Amino acid sequence: MKIIFLFITLLFGFSSLTAQDSKKGLFNIKKVGFLYNNANDKNFIFDDKDFSYSKNKYKLHAFNNLGTWKSLKFELILQMQFKS
């Protein structure tokens, strides 16, 4: 958990550093998102004593602007996911 927190902190820190000139290119990150999800079998629908599960999920999103065409805006979303 400490490694993930350190990675996210460094990612946000380095992504906010910019020079005076704007970068033109395909893979310039415009927005970054992080999602943590914790699921278990405490559900009234799946109340079975013989079956048990637990899941942790971490997702990291990076949004890149690809361009515009008429009134449409195109984005590329890169998503990294780790399940445990």
Order of alpha helices (4+ residues) and beta strands (2+ residues): alpha-beta-beta-beta
